[in-house]
């Protein structure tokens, strides 16, 4: 195999501040779009050295998913590719493939999110790479799993096939979640599986092959909705912004906006009625227990909407919080990102890239002894680290 420069770089170069829990772990990343890059960003934020392998002609598709663009790349790409290094190689070229295999021979993790069968066609199947490097943890992310054909695995499709859309939005109007939860969930599950396999390898010296499906990830998240079907045989319908088994629980309109109100027990219900100036609701036989409130939910919701429509978001929240009733506003993303607590919790990161100036993105949420992830490396230009990693451009 061709010689390549030490892909790990120096400890100081790779871990200049921030978290280093995965320091010394090298990840060869063949992923693009969102599910795989989200996974490898999590590993990179924890300190792993992630080498992103991209096609030299185009690179990761998400580089082009704009506007908006930040410098030469889309904001989409910038959001999930920090703390990584990029090399550009044509995997259909035998020489370039050999170069990549030399990287894999010294790596700890390989991750790919091609359609099933693509890795084998490119000469990078799990069994070949594990023969080359028995300590390797090899993770595949796909829409439906490695044994379910080659169907495309886009988030919108998976939200439909998994039942998630059926449980979201007004009844009878399937609605996707506002965030690509299939991509993000599968990326999270993949990262958890990879770290677990690395922990096992510490004991056994052997790697693992991991098969993560977006479909499985979303089915796993059905939790209590699935439990309702499995215990009754009846497929649950969407409760829109409400809750099938708790009342009152959902989104309510005030005179100037919306609040979420979550009353989880009878004591909270009594306090809510007093806080809203409606003590008679607490005495109403229809609403005496949670099962009764669920059975008479429409009447209860109508009463609460009538009362809340005469007040404001701020006044309703103030009264309910004072009474110890779980409540909160419905905010847009701008309000969330400008909230001082978002910065106080280190949920915003800023980095500089030569073609974009200062760029802000959201952080991963871990806090270890008050230390949060930081940016060691700005999202890379396509092939930016060819010479550093391979010794040539």
C-alpha positions as CSV (number, residue, x, y, z in Angstrom):
1,X,0.0,0.0,0.0
2,X,1.2,3.6,-0.6
3,X,2.8,5.4,2.3
4,X,0.7,8.1,3.9
5,X,1.6,10.7,6.5
6,X,0.5,9.9,10.1
7,X,-3.2,10.5,9.9
8,X,-3.5,11.3,13.6
9,X,-1.4,14.4,13.5
10,X,0.1,15.6,16.7
11,X,-1.8,15.5,20.0
12,X,-1.4,19.3,20.4
13,X,-2.5,20.0,16.9
14,X,-5.6,17.8,17.1
15,X,-6.6,18.8,20.6
16,X,-5.9,22.4,21.1
17,X,-8.4,22.9,23.9
18,X,-11.9,21.7,24.3
19,X,-13.0,18.1,25.0
20,X,-10.5,15.3,24.4
21,X,-12.3,12.2,25.7
22,X,-11.7,10.5,22.3
23,X,-8.2,11.8,21.8
24,X,-6.1,9.3,19.9
25,X,-9.2,7.8,18.1
26,X,-9.0,8.2,14.3
27,X,-12.2,8.1,12.3
28,X,-12.2,7.6,8.5
29,X,-15.5,9.3,7.4
30,X,-17.1,8.4,4.1
31,X,-20.4,10.1,4.9
32,X,-22.3,13.0,3.5
33,X,-25.5,14.9,3.9
34,X,-26.7,14.8,7.6
35,X,-27.0,11.4,9.4
36,X,-23.4,10.4,9.0
37,X,-21.8,13.9,9.3
38,X,-23.9,14.5,12.5
39,X,-22.5,11.3,13.9
40,X,-18.9,12.1,13.1
41,X,-19.3,15.7,14.3
42,X,-20.3,14.3,17.7
43,X,-17.2,12.1,17.7
44,X,-15.1,15.0,16.6
45,X,-16.5,17.3,19.3
46,X,-15.5,14.6,21.8
47,X,-11.9,14.8,20.5
48,X,-11.6,12.2,17.8
49,X,-9.6,13.0,14.7
50,X,-12.2,12.7,11.9
51,X,-10.8,12.4,8.3
52,X,-13.6,13.3,5.9
53,X,-13.1,11.5,2.5
54,X,-14.8,13.4,-0.3
55,X,-15.1,13.1,-4.0
56,X,-12.7,15.5,-5.6
57,X,-15.2,16.8,-8.1
58,X,-18.0,17.8,-5.8
59,X,-17.4,16.8,-2.2
60,X,-20.2,16.3,0.3
61,X,-23.6,17.1,-1.4
62,X,-24.5,19.4,1.5
63,X,-21.7,21.8,0.5
64,X,-24.2,22.8,-2.2
65,X,-27.5,22.8,-0.3
66,X,-28.1,26.6,-0.2
67,X,-28.8,29.4,0.0
68,X,-27.7,30.6,2.4
69,X,-24.0,30.1,1.7
70,X,-21.3,31.0,4.1
71,X,-18.2,31.7,2.0
72,X,-18.0,28.9,-0.6
73,X,-20.0,26.4,1.3
74,X,-23.7,26.2,2.3
75,X,-24.6,27.0,5.9
76,X,-26.1,23.5,6.0
77,X,-22.6,22.0,5.5
78,X,-21.1,24.4,8.1
79,X,-23.5,23.3,10.7
80,X,-22.3,19.6,11.0
81,X,-18.7,19.5,9.8
82,X,-16.6,21.3,12.3
83,X,-13.5,19.7,13.9
84,X,-12.9,17.5,10.9
85,X,-10.2,17.3,8.2
86,X,-10.9,16.8,4.6
87,X,-9.1,14.8,1.9
88,X,-10.4,14.5,-1.7
89,X,-10.0,11.1,-3.4
90,X,-11.8,9.3,-6.2
91,X,-12.7,5.9,-4.7
92,X,-13.2,4.5,-8.3
93,X,-9.5,5.2,-9.0
94,X,-7.4,2.2,-7.9
95,X,-4.5,4.4,-6.8
96,X,-6.7,6.6,-4.7
97,X,-8.5,3.6,-3.2
98,X,-5.2,2.1,-2.1
99,X,-4.3,5.4,-0.5
100,X,-7.6,5.3,1.5
101,X,-7.1,1.7,2.4
102,X,-3.7,2.7,3.9
103,X,-5.6,5.2,6.1
104,X,-8.1,2.5,7.2
105,X,-5.3,0.2,8.2
106,X,-4.3,2.6,10.9
107,X,-7.7,3.9,11.8
108,X,-10.0,3.0,14.7
109,X,-13.4,3.7,13.1
110,X,-14.9,3.7,9.6
111,X,-18.3,5.1,9.0
112,X,-20.3,5.2,5.8
113,X,-23.9,6.1,4.8
114,X,-24.1,5.0,1.2
115,X,-27.0,2.9,-0.1
116,X,-26.5,-0.7,0.9
117,X,-24.2,-2.4,-1.5
118,X,-22.3,0.7,-2.5
119,X,-19.4,0.1,-0.1
120,X,-18.8,-3.3,-1.6
121,X,-18.9,-2.0,-5.2
122,X,-16.3,0.6,-4.2
123,X,-14.0,-2.1,-2.7
124,X,-14.7,-1.0,0.9
125,X,-17.0,-3.6,2.4
126,X,-16.9,-4.3,6.1
127,X,-15.4,-7.8,5.9
128,X,-12.5,-6.6,3.7
129,X,-11.7,-3.7,6.0
130,X,-12.0,-5.8,9.1
131,X,-9.6,-8.4,7.6
132,X,-7.2,-5.5,6.9
133,X,-7.7,-4.1,10.5
134,X,-9.3,-6.5,13.0
135,X,-9.5,-3.7,15.6
136,X,-11.6,-1.6,13.3
137,X,-15.1,-0.5,14.3
138,X,-17.1,-0.3,11.0
139,X,-20.5,1.5,11.1
140,X,-23.0,1.8,8.3
141,X,-26.0,4.1,8.4
142,X,-28.8,3.6,5.9
143,X,-32.5,4.2,5.5
144,X,-33.8,0.7,6.2
145,X,-30.8,-1.5,7.1
146,X,-28.1,-3.4,5.3
147,X,-30.4,-6.4,4.7
148,X,-33.5,-4.5,3.3
149,X,-32.5,-3.7,-0.3
150,X,-31.3,-0.4,-1.7
151,X,-34.2,1.9,-1.1
152,X,-33.2,5.6,-0.7
153,X,-33.1,6.7,2.9
154,X,-34.1,10.4,2.9
155,X,-35.5,11.8,6.2
156,X,-38.8,12.8,4.7
157,X,-39.4,9.2,3.4
158,X,-38.4,7.7,6.7
159,X,-40.7,9.9,8.7
160,X,-43.5,8.5,6.7
161,X,-42.5,4.8,6.7
162,X,-41.8,4.9,10.5
163,X,-45.2,6.1,11.6
164,X,-43.8,9.4,12.9
165,X,-45.7,11.6,10.4
166,X,-48.9,9.8,11.3
167,X,-48.4,10.8,14.9
168,X,-47.6,14.4,14.0
169,X,-49.8,17.3,13.0
170,X,-53.6,17.6,13.0
171,X,-55.4,14.2,12.9
172,X,-55.7,13.0,9.3
173,X,-53.0,15.4,8.0
174,X,-49.6,13.6,8.2
175,X,-47.0,16.2,9.1
176,X,-43.2,15.8,9.2
177,X,-41.3,17.1,12.2
178,X,-39.7,20.5,11.7
179,X,-36.3,19.1,12.3
180,X,-34.9,16.1,10.3
181,X,-35.3,13.8,13.3
182,X,-34.6,10.6,11.3
183,X,-31.2,11.8,10.2
184,X,-30.3,13.2,13.7
185,X,-31.6,10.2,15.7
186,X,-29.7,7.7,13.5
187,X,-26.5,9.8,13.8
188,X,-26.9,9.8,17.6
189,X,-27.6,6.1,17.8
190,X,-24.6,5.5,15.6
191,X,-22.3,7.6,17.7
192,X,-23.5,5.8,20.9
193,X,-22.9,2.4,19.2
194,X,-19.4,3.4,18.0
195,X,-18.3,4.6,21.4
196,X,-19.7,1.4,23.0
197,X,-17.8,-0.8,20.5
198,X,-14.6,1.1,21.2
199,X,-15.1,0.5,24.9
200,X,-15.6,-3.2,24.2
201,X,-12.5,-3.3,22.0
202,X,-10.5,-2.0,25.0
203,X,-11.3,-5.4,26.7
204,X,-11.3,-7.7,23.7
205,X,-8.9,-6.1,21.2
206,X,-11.5,-6.8,18.5
207,X,-13.7,-4.3,16.5
208,X,-17.3,-4.6,15.5
209,X,-19.6,-4.1,12.5
210,X,-22.5,-1.9,13.3
211,X,-25.7,-1.6,11.2
212,X,-27.8,1.5,12.0
213,X,-31.1,2.1,10.1
214,X,-33.0,5.4,10.2
215,X,-36.2,3.3,10.2
216,X,-35.1,1.4,13.3
217,X,-34.0,4.6,15.0
218,X,-37.4,6.3,14.5
219,X,-39.3,3.1,15.4
220,X,-37.3,3.0,18.7
221,X,-38.4,6.6,19.4
222,X,-42.1,5.6,19.2
223,X,-41.8,4.4,22.8
224,X,-45.2,5.0,24.6
225,X,-47.0,5.4,21.3
226,X,-45.8,1.9,20.3
227,X,-46.7,0.6,23.8
228,X,-50.3,1.8,23.3
229,X,-50.6,-0.3,20.1
230,X,-48.8,-3.3,21.5
231,X,-51.1,-3.3,24.6
232,X,-54.4,-2.6,22.8
233,X,-54.0,-3.6,19.1
234,X,-55.3,-0.2,18.1
235,X,-53.0,2.1,16.1
236,X,-52.8,5.5,17.9
237,X,-53.8,8.6,16.0
238,X,-52.2,12.0,16.3
239,X,-53.2,14.2,19.2
240,X,-51.7,17.1,17.4
241,X,-50.1,19.2,20.1
242,X,-52.0,17.4,22.8
243,X,-51.4,14.2,24.7
244,X,-53.4,10.9,24.4
245,X,-53.2,10.0,28.1
246,X,-52.7,13.3,30.0
247,X,-55.0,16.3,30.2
248,X,-54.7,19.2,30.1
249,X,-51.4,18.9,28.2
250,X,-50.7,20.8,24.9
251,X,-50.6,24.1,23.2
252,X,-53.1,26.8,24.1
253,X,-53.7,30.2,22.5
254,X,-53.5,33.3,24.6
255,X,-54.5,36.8,23.4
256,X,-51.1,37.5,21.9
257,X,-49.5,34.1,21.2
258,X,-49.2,30.5,22.3
259,X,-48.1,28.6,25.4
260,X,-47.5,25.0,26.2
261,X,-49.2,23.8,29.4
262,X,-48.4,20.4,30.9
263,X,-50.5,19.4,33.9
264,X,-49.2,16.0,35.0
265,X,-51.2,15.3,38.2
266,X,-54.2,16.3,40.2
267,X,-52.3,18.7,42.5
268,X,-51.0,20.6,39.5
269,X,-54.6,20.8,38.1
270,X,-55.9,22.3,41.3
271,X,-53.1,24.9,41.3
272,X,-53.7,25.7,37.6
273,X,-57.4,26.3,38.2
274,X,-56.6,28.7,41.0
275,X,-53.9,30.5,39.0
276,X,-56.2,31.1,36.1
277,X,-59.1,32.3,38.3
278,X,-61.2,29.2,37.4
279,X,-61.6,27.3,40.8
280,X,-64.9,26.0,39.6
281,X,-63.1,23.8,37.1
282,X,-61.4,21.9,39.9
283,X,-64.8,21.2,41.5
284,X,-66.3,20.0,38.2
285,X,-67.0,16.3,38.4
286,X,-65.9,15.9,34.8
287,X,-62.4,16.9,35.6
288,X,-61.8,15.4,39.0
289,X,-59.1,12.9,37.9
290,X,-56.7,12.6,35.0
291,X,-58.7,9.7,33.4
292,X,-61.9,11.9,33.6
293,X,-60.0,14.9,32.2
294,X,-58.8,12.7,29.3
295,X,-62.3,11.4,28.7
296,X,-63.7,15.0,28.7
297,X,-60.7,16.6,27.1
298,X,-62.5,18.6,24.4
299,X,-64.7,20.4,27.0
300,X,-61.8,21.1,29.2
301,X,-59.6,22.5,26.4
302,X,-62.5,24.7,25.3
303,X,-62.8,26.1,28.8
304,X,-59.1,26.8,29.1
305,X,-58.8,28.4,25.6
306,X,-61.7,30.7,26.5
307,X,-59.9,31.8,29.7
308,X,-56.4,32.1,28.2
309,X,-57.6,34.1,25.2
310,X,-58.3,37.0,27.6
311,X,-54.7,37.2,28.9
312,X,-51.2,37.4,27.4
313,X,-48.3,34.9,27.1
314,X,-46.3,36.8,29.7
315,X,-49.1,37.1,32.2
316,X,-50.3,33.5,31.8
317,X,-46.7,32.2,32.2
318,X,-46.1,34.4,35.2
319,X,-49.3,33.3,37.0
320,X,-48.8,29.6,36.2
321,X,-45.1,29.5,37.1
322,X,-45.9,31.2,40.4
323,X,-48.3,28.4,41.1
324,X,-45.8,25.7,40.2
325,X,-47.6,24.6,37.1
326,X,-45.4,23.5,34.2
327,X,-45.7,26.1,31.4
328,X,-43.6,27.7,28.7
329,X,-43.8,29.9,25.6
330,X,-43.7,28.8,22.0
331,X,-40.7,30.6,20.5
332,X,-39.2,30.8,17.1
333,X,-35.6,29.8,16.4
334,X,-34.4,33.4,16.5
335,X,-35.8,33.9,19.9
336,X,-34.1,30.7,21.1
337,X,-30.7,31.6,19.7
338,X,-30.9,35.2,21.1
339,X,-31.9,34.0,24.6
340,X,-29.1,34.7,27.0
341,X,-29.4,31.3,28.5
342,X,-28.5,29.7,25.2
343,X,-25.1,31.4,25.3
344,X,-24.7,30.9,29.0
345,X,-25.1,27.1,28.4
346,X,-22.4,27.3,25.7
347,X,-24.8,26.2,23.0
348,X,-23.4,28.6,20.4
349,X,-20.0,28.2,18.8
350,X,-18.1,30.8,16.8
351,X,-15.2,30.0,14.4
352,X,-13.3,31.8,11.6
353,X,-12.8,30.5,8.1
354,X,-10.7,32.3,5.6
355,X,-13.5,32.7,3.0
356,X,-16.4,33.4,5.4
357,X,-15.0,35.4,8.3
358,X,-16.7,34.7,11.7
359,X,-19.4,32.0,11.6
360,X,-21.7,30.9,14.4
361,X,-23.3,27.4,14.7
362,X,-25.0,25.5,17.5
363,X,-23.1,23.3,19.8
364,X,-23.5,19.7,20.9
365,X,-25.0,19.6,24.4
366,X,-22.5,17.8,26.6
367,X,-21.0,19.5,29.6
368,X,-18.1,17.7,31.3
369,X,-17.1,19.3,34.6
370,X,-18.3,22.6,33.1
371,X,-16.3,22.0,29.9
372,X,-18.3,22.0,26.7
373,X,-17.2,21.1,23.1
374,X,-15.4,23.8,21.2
375,X,-14.1,24.4,17.7
376,X,-10.6,23.1,17.1
377,X,-11.0,23.2,13.3
378,X,-13.4,25.1,11.1
379,X,-15.4,23.0,8.7
380,X,-12.8,22.1,6.0
381,X,-12.6,23.2,2.5
382,X,-12.8,20.3,0.0
383,X,-9.4,18.4,0.1
384,X,-8.0,21.0,2.5
385,X,-5.8,18.4,4.3
386,X,-4.6,16.3,1.4
387,X,-1.0,17.3,1.9
388,X,-1.1,17.2,5.7
389,X,-2.6,13.7,5.8
390,X,-1.4,12.1,2.5
391,X,1.8,14.1,1.9
392,X,0.5,15.3,-1.4
393,X,-2.3,17.3,-2.9
